[in-house]
Amino acid sequence: MCVVHLEPEEFVQLIFRKKVPIEARVYPLFGIAALIHLCHVGKTLYYMDRVETNKENETELKSMDCYEIHAQLYRMICLDERLRLQA
C-alpha cells in the first residue's frame, strides 16, 4: 500500500492517462467535513491535494495553516486505506 498526494493538474493527468475511476470520500478535518477525490492505480492510492467543503466552512479552512491541513489529511487517508485493506 502506498498513498500519494497530487496537485490538481497532476491528478487530472493521471486520471486521463490511466483511465481509472475517481472516488470521493469525506473526512472530518478539524471539525469540518472535507471532500477528497481519490483513485487507485494498482496498489497505490492517489489523492488530489485539495479540500472541498461547504461555503460556510471555506473561510474557516482558508484561515488554517495549510501544512497542518495537509499533514492531518495525509494521516487520515493513510489510516482509512489501511483499515479498508484489513477488512
DAHU-V830073 format. One line per field, one symbol per residue. phi: phi as a letter, one per 20 degrees, with the letter a starting at -180 (. if undefined). Layout:
phi = ???
//
This chain:
phi = .bdcecfgffffffgffeldfedccdcfclndfdececbdcmedddceebddbfffefffffeefffffgfffffffffffffffff
//
